[in-house]
Amino acid sequence: MNFFLSLDKHLHRRLSLLVILLLTLLVGCGTTSGTLPAAPSAQPAADIGLKALPHEWSRTKPGCEDANSCPAISVNSLKFPEDAQLSKQLEQRLIMLNLFESEQDTAFNNLLEYEQFFWENADILDWVSFTANIVFKNERFTVLELMNGIYFTGAAHGMSSSEYLNWDNDTQTPITLEDMLVPDAQEQFYALLATAHQQWLATLATTTDLDLDAWLDIWPFHTNDNIALTATGVTVKYNPYAIAPYSFGLPELQIPYAQLQGVLKPDYLLNP
């Protein structure tokens, strides 16, 4: 088994049903081998809060002579010279996004260690990419989106995934959804998320011949804790195939702060 891919056990069923649905709805587009859905642009961050420096490099496997048929790694990330703990957390979380094989338990301290492991195990055309962007920041919080891309030899297309990292600059610790919610507000938050999902589907229905019953049979709503604090509300992002076909990329749902009064703790209502 190639350790770079671990598909959901229901994925084969979803893919089969997808063919039927796409023929009915005329939804979707062709994908080129090795091509990932485009990553969304990060919101421009004001020149406040933690200073970020680029951390970028791209390499092919040492000793591989044909650049068109060599395993490759690219990094387009960030370093935070004022917060070494954030820099370390960011790098380790990027690595974890690319450990697709559930039985893979090798620990890596940094991307250079991962790189060596990758060269030893990658097939001829395998590649991985690591990306980190600033979504939002102020004096108190730094919010990052971590993305990975991966392609394994012979696949029809690459895969990508996203994870948000909400960081408290004062305590130098990550913030989870549980940290943000007032006590016993989880179900209320998920209800707001379900409403945002319904609104998203309604928007899709205005531009496609969307059969909601058929859609929801294959891609029903489910909760998700991958959230980012932003200037106007929280963004919740899903990975490919989670609530939509691959051609829809990584869907985002938005919940404005006005709806989160009494749901999020006051410290996290950045624009109440």
Summary of the structure (lengths in Angstrom):
residues: 272
radius of gyration: 19.7
end to end distance: 49.3
largest distance: 59.8
contacts: 766
relative contact order: 0.16
helix: 32%
strand: 24%
